[in-house]
Amino acid sequence: YFPKQDPSIQALLCCDNVNRGLGYGDGKIFLQQNDGKLIALDAKTGKKIWDVQVTDTRVGESNTNAPHVIKDKVITGCSGGEYGVRCHITAYNIKDGALIWRAYSTGSDKDVLIGADFNKDNPHYSALSLYEDVNGGNKVGGSFNALPKDKLKFPETDLGIKTWLKPQARKDGYQNGGGATWGWYSYDSKLNLMYYGTGNPGVWNPDVRPGDNKWSMTIFARDVDTGMAKWGYQMTPHDEWDYDGMNETILWDAKGKKLATHFDRNGFAYTFDRTNGSLLVAEKMQPFVNWAKSIDIKTGTPVKDAAYSTHQDYNAKGICPSALGVKDEQPAAFSPKTGLFYVPMNHVCMTYEPVESKYVAGQPWVGATLTMFAGPDGVMGGFMAWDGLKGKQAWYNKEKFSAWGGVLATSSNLVFYGTLDRWMKAVDANTGKELWKFQVGSGVVGNAITYGHKGKQYVGVLSGIGGWAGVAMNLGLTNETDGLGAAGGYKELVKYNAAPGGGAMNVFSL
């Protein structure tokens, strides 16, 4: 099967042309094309069975996520946070592609699929504003005092409208509210809940969208059959730094509790009771994180640091992490044997200057200029083991560049991951000691996998540098602010990837 897409769709893809994988179920392969079409193919023949248009490219919507098959549904998302779109997550019938439900990230409770029992056990998550300054403190010298729980006004309805206090390009700000859903989704079959994150609140200039900007930057738990949200927690209210909340949420059990852990781009690691969304742990993954001092565990509110706030025509310096986050969308892994998570990381900071920009449907609408640079210890990446109950790091290895590939943890206490400077590595799960490495042909942004065949176990990884970190090199960008800041931050990558040679599958036997 050879997908046919209009080449002009590439102009709608913010940070390189990417596809995050395929889905499989009911004898079908599911392909989400960048042009918004969801394709169902016969897995044996490649013949197209059905297709459906998920997004509207005319307004800048695109698709880069892997479709997820859950029960009798295929569920897919939406990209375009840098184009002023209003994103959603949608479930289709696996048999014929018929629409089952669609939940928007912003707008009325009806559009977001929020009912009367939403956040039943944590109604303070549904407060109108979390700060004394209703803008979220988006001006230097403004109030950054997080309101105590007894001062919060909750529960409020239609927060997906009420927390957008100023129109942006359309009639209401929420209509350009981003909240992209191109990440990974998790599913608990006993609770019948799926878990996922929403992205940045549209334009990167926070001055034009005062308010907490719900429900962008949110972890949602939804009933798979109805799409109705059981709970939702906003990690970065009034996002001022493009800390997309897209990263995966890993489900695990410990001490008799059903848990969910999320490593966010904002630099905090969160552990929840996944049955009701109660926040149990919220700690910095790395000490260099400075946009917030801490998370108030009683309210879930970030205690922001005014020194690192951003506002129009002011060049905020030394913000950590950068918009890449401490961890981006590359999946972490969990080992039930060690009880630890294994997390690929960025160690990158930035300058950030919001600027005035005009919205034009289908055109980039970023509204900020960035430069990126290595964090305090002089390297750009790392790899760590994390205790999700204690909220503490177990061990940490430095990496020259960001660790941009997904992680594999095995029952023999090996952990595999790839690096942007072309290494595939295996480390000891308990200590982090490097046990093996192999230089592949190009930087690794793929996810390490393992499988068995004829009694032998194999480990594989797709190499071929790309994505945000590689976009500047692949497109020949040289200005430090090009590629939304990646050109300056990752200019050394060309030394290690002078002739990338495209993608290659690398397979090793154990």
Helices and strands as residue ranges (DSSP letters): G 7-12, E 23-25, E 28-32, E 37-42, E 48-53, G 57-59, E 68-70, E 73-76, G 81-83, E 88-93, E 99-104, H 109-112, G 123-126, G 149-151, H 159-162, G 173-176, E 186-188, E 193-197, G 206-208, E 218-223, E 229-234, E 249-254, E 257-263, E 268-273, E 279-284, E 292-296, E 301-304, G 306-308, E 316-319, E 333-335, E 340-346, E 348-354, E 368-374, E 381-387, E 392-399, E 408-409, E 414-418, E 423-428, E 434-439, E 449-453, E 456-463, H 467-475, G 482-485, H 486-489, G 491-495, E 504-509
